[in-house]
């Protein structure tokens, strides 16, 4: 796996390789998403400027967060370091 980040030692891009990837933590949560929905009342041809009715739609979405330690190596200077990455997956 290659990254598009810069090497912290030499600053070069496009030469980074992930040498290992280790799962550190997994979290499962439920995230509430609130959406405002505008509902227009039925109007006849001559009525303009009718007030809009706003409603809120609440939806619960399962969310999984996985945290990884990724060991990287620069292909140019050979520098090695570790980065922590978090991936979020919504169901």
N, C-alpha and C positions, 0 to 999 in steps of 0.2 A: 504494500500500500504506500503510495506517495502522497505527500502533503504539499500545499501551495504556500506554506509559511516560509519565513526566513530563518536561517541558521543564526542563533544568538552569538556565535563566535565570529564567523566570517561575513554574515549578512547576505549570502547568496541564496537565491530562490531556485525552485524546481529541481533540487538535488537531494531532497530529504527522503529518507526511507524509514518506515516504521518497522522496527526489528521485533517487537513483541507487543502484545496487547493483553492486559489482565483486567478482569472484572473486579471492581472494588466494592460497589454498593448497588443495590436495586431497591427502588421505592415505588410503591403503588399508591396512588391517590385518586380522588374524585374532584374534578375541577368544575365549578359552577360558571356557566357562561350566561350572561344576561344580555338579551337583545331587545332594543326598543323597536316596536313595530308600529307604523302609522297606518291607521285604518280610516279610510274615507267613507263617510256615510253616503247613502244613495242620494243623488241630486237630480233635480229635474232640469230642463233646459234653461229656465230663466233664473235659477238660483246660483249665484257665484259667491265665493268667500265663505263657504260653510266651514265650521271649525273641524279640525281633524281630531280624531280620538286616538290617543297613544296607549299602547298596551305593552307590557313587558313579557317576553317569553324566556323562561328560565330552563336551561338544559344542563344536565349533569353528564360530564364526559369523563370516562376513565383515562387516567394519565399514568404512564410508566416512565420512570427516570432511571437510566443506567449510567453509572459512573465508571470510567475506565482509566487505568494508568497505561500510557502508551510510551514505549521507549523508542526514541528517534535517533537516527544517525545521519550526519551530513555526508553526502557522496563526494564533496569537494575537499573539505578539510579533515573529515573523520571525527568531528566533535560528536559526543553522545550526551543526551539529556532525556528527561522524562517530562511528559505533559499529562495533565489530567483533563479528560474530555467527558462531557455529559451529553448523552443522547436522550431526547424526549420523544416519546411515541404516544400519540393520542388515538384512542379507540374510536 
